[in-house]
Amino acid sequence: MPNRSGWAGMISRGLMNKLLTSFLLAGTAIAALSVPVLAAASNKPATPDPRISVLEQELRDVQLQLRQIKAAHGDADNSAALADLKRSTSAQYADMGSQLAALPKTSLSNGRVSFASADGAFTLALRALMQFDTAYFAQGKNPASVDLNSGTNFRRAQLGLQGTVYNDWAYNFLYDFGGNGVENRGYIYNAYIQYDGFKPFFFRIGAYTPAEGLEDQTGSGDLFFLERASASDIARNIAGAPSREAASLWAQGENYLVSVSYTGKKTSDGTSTGAAVGTFDAQEAVIGRASWLAVSQPTVKWLLDGHITEILKLTDAVASSPISPTTIRFSNGPEVAVDASRTVDTGNIDAHHVREFGFESAAEYDRFFAQGGWFRYEIERRIAVPSPNFTGWYGFLTYSLTGEQHPYDAATASFRNIRPAKPLGTQDGWGAWEATARYSSIDLDFLPFSTAATGGIAGGKQDVWALGLNWYPNNAIKFQLNYENVQVNHINAPGTDISANVIGLRSQIQL
């Protein structure tokens, strides 16, 4: 029978083994609980987990008891028991670690929910963009038939998702319920797949916005003003713009982008009040674009951009006809989308071939940002009258009141929204503020004093001055306040001239 000191030794060794087990298991628990905290650290500072504090206190208690036992019983040999405990807890920890590593990763960067598989081969991110516009038109002595609409409108209301599949394949699906002057029932804005496995070369097919120019490729949520300038908007809608069904191949690096796109119809073409009525031999066109970031310094950037659009075949006007007439129409509004009026409009022009080309440039220096572009539109008629051509241009300047710069996006060769250095809600934070000014002009007159039968086109000339103030409370929300002076002149018919002063406000959230 063991003596009293023997019983005490056995009890002490048992207690020590239990304490060692608690010590190692508590450490394992802390490590396991720390994994999700560390994973979230890349997005924002981690919030202390109260469970970790409790376990840390238990560890300290165990360590204290171990020291007391060792002091009371000397250097008893517990190495074998300790080795067994280490092996068992190590296996448990390895198993727990492998299970945690296999779990999908979730993040909430800037409010956007995204998921990724453990190996990163599959990703999915939810996308959303809401733009709610309010505008008031103070109209001049306009014709009785012209009544520019004051009111509200959801310019864009987009929901969708994007991500990657097997690392090298990307996808994007985005549905839009907004519209120009009136909301839509919903249409496909983006729906494409993309292969990225041969970088710097990329391939995309589906419905999207083919690369046509600098202003064109500036994202809808990154626009400097409520709308793109009329000259750019007309150019992009000839064979590009959102929801265009196309295939594109491009090469892209940190300071260059060269692309070619073969395009067809839009997903919304040939529809009326939601009922599909079809098209007759859809339009076919080719768009080429080249961009070069000639200067790229931390506070100085200069981008050069050129593009060309060739319509190879226009949509047939009627079905089942080998000699169906084909037409093209150029038109645009007052650069505020609460109103859907076409303030300049060529009407349908008989056409066999259409070409458009343009040059744009953007420069950034410290707080200043400037951008401008020039466009030419050429139409080759099928009939024996002069073939028309038109031109348009724009230029704008912005100044960051709070000192931030617009980041350059190499993927689209364009510039994005300011990122506030001190978002609203942080210490001394009021977000980022920016003042803007733009002039745009589009001339859709061709031989305006001639009749239509002899080739005359009286589409009108529109000039728009705009002043604006943009506020970025944080990276997801933006408010834009614009004042515009709109002047539309018809040299052949002054009685149809249009003028207006416009105040417009856009409230936006982008996730």
LINMOSUL-V986212 format. One record per pair of residues at least 6 apart in sequence whose C-alpha atoms are under 7 Angstrom apart, sorted by the first residue. I is the first residue (numbers start at 0). GAP is how many residues later the second one is. Records with the same first field share a line. If there is no record, write none. Layout:
I=GAP  GAP
This chain:
15=50
16=64
18=43
20=64
22=36  39
23=65
24=64
25=29  33
27=65
29=22  25
36=9
39=6
42=66
100=17
101=16
102=15
103=11  12  13  14
104=10  11  12  13
105=8  9  10
106=6  7  8
107=6
109=365  366
110=400
111=14  15  399
112=12  13
113=10  11  12
114=8  9  10
115=6  7  8
116=6
120=44  45  46
121=42  43  44  45
122=40  41  42
123=37  38  39  40
124=36  37  38
125=34  35  36
126=32  33  34  384
127=30  31  32  382  383
128=27  28  29  30  380  381  382
129=26  27  28  378  379  380
130=23  24  25  26  375  376  377  378
131=21  22  23  374  375  376
132=19  20  21  22  205  372  373  374
133=17  18  19  204  370  371  372
134=15  16  17  203  367  368  369  370
135=14  15  366  367  368
136=11  12  13  363  364  365  366
137=362  363  364
138=360  361  362
139=359  360
141=355  356  357
142=352  353
147=191  193
148=189  190
149=188
150=187
151=186
152=28  29  30  185
153=24  25  29
154=23  24  25  182
155=20  21  22  23
156=19  20  21
157=16  17  18  19
158=15  16  17
159=13  14  15
160=11  12  13
161=9  10  11
162=7  8  9
163=6  7
167=27  28  29
168=25  26  27
169=23  24  25
170=21  22  23
171=18  19  20  21
172=17  18  19
173=14  15  16  17
174=11  12  13  14  15
175=10  11  12  13
176=6  7  8  9  10
177=6
179=157  158  160
180=156  157  158  159
186=81
187=55  79
188=19  53  54
189=17  18  53
190=15  16  17
191=12  13  14  15  16
192=11  12  13
193=9  10  11
194=7  8  9
195=6  7
199=51  52  53
200=49  50  51
201=47  48  49
202=45  46  47
203=43  44  45
204=41  42  43
205=39  40  41
206=36  37  38  39
207=34  35  36  37
208=31  32  33  34  35
209=30  31  51
210=6  78
211=24  28  75  76  77  95
212=76  92  93  94
213=91  146  200
214=17
215=16  20
216=195  197
217=196  197
220=289
221=194  195
225=110
226=108  109
228=106  165  211
229=102  105  212
230=144  161  162  210  211
233=96  97  98
234=121
238=24  46
242=23  24
243=19  20  21  22  23
244=18  19  20  21  22
245=15  16  17  18
246=14  15  16
247=12  13  14
248=10  11  12
249=8  9  10
250=6  7  8
251=6  159
252=157
253=156
254=37  38  155
255=35  36  37
256=33  34  35  156
257=31  32  33
258=29  30  31
259=27  28  29
260=25  26  27
261=23  24  25
262=21  22  23
263=18  19  20  21
264=17  18
269=6  7  8  9
270=6  7
279=35  36  37  38  39
280=34  35
281=33
282=30  31  32
283=27  28  29  30
284=25  26  27  28
285=23  24  25
286=21  22  23
287=19  20  21
288=17  18  19
289=15  16  17
290=13  14  15  122
291=11  12  13
292=9  10  11
293=8  9  10
294=6  7
295=6
298=66  67
299=64  65  66
300=62  63  64
301=60  61  62
302=58  59  60
303=56  57  58
304=54  55  56
305=52  53  54
306=50  51  52
307=48  49  50
308=46  47  48
309=44  45  46
310=42  43  44
311=41
313=12
314=11
315=8  9  10
316=7  8  9
317=6
325=24  25  26
326=21  22  23  24
327=20  21  22  23
328=17  18  19  20
329=15  16
330=11  13  14  15
331=10  11  12  13
332=7  8  9  10  11
333=9  152
343=115  116  117  118
344=114  115
345=98  111  112  113
349=31  32
350=28  29  30  31
351=28  29  30
352=26  27
353=24  25  26
354=22  23  24
355=20  21  22
356=18  19  20
357=16  17  18
358=14  15  16
359=12  13  14
360=10  11  12
361=8  9  10
362=6  7  8
363=6
365=39
366=32  33  36  37  38
367=30  31  32
368=28  29  30
369=26  27  28
370=24  25  26
371=22  23  24
372=20  21  22
373=18  19  20
374=16  17  18
375=14  15  16
376=12  13  14
377=10  11  12
378=8  9  10
379=7
380=6
384=69  70
385=69
387=58
389=53  54
390=51  52
391=49  50  51
392=47  48  49
393=45  46  47
394=43  44  45
395=41  42  43
396=39  40  41
397=36  37  38  39
398=35  36  37
399=33  34  35
400=32  33
401=30  31
403=14  16  17
404=13
405=9  10  11  12
406=8  9  11
407=6  7  8
408=6  7
418=56
419=11  12  52  54  55
421=7  8  9
422=6  7  8  50  51
423=6  7  49  50
429=43
430=41  42  43
431=39  40  41
432=37  38  39
433=35  36  37
434=33  34  35
435=31  32  33
436=29  30  31
437=27  28  29
438=25  26  27
439=23  24  25
440=21  22  23
441=19  20  21
442=17  18  19
443=14  15  16  17
444=12  13  14  15  16
445=10  11  12
446=9  10
447=8  9  10  44
448=7  43
449=6
457=32
459=28  29  30
460=27  28  29
461=25  26  27
462=23  24  25
463=20  21  22  23
464=19  20  21
465=16  17  18  19
466=15  16  17
467=13  14  15
468=11  12  13
469=9  10  11
470=7  8  9
471=6  7
475=33  34  35
476=31  32  33
477=29  30  31
478=27  28  29
479=25  26  27
480=23  24  25
481=21  22  23
482=19  20  21
483=17  18  19
484=15  16  17
485=13  14  15
486=11  12  13
487=9  10  11
488=8  9
489=6  7
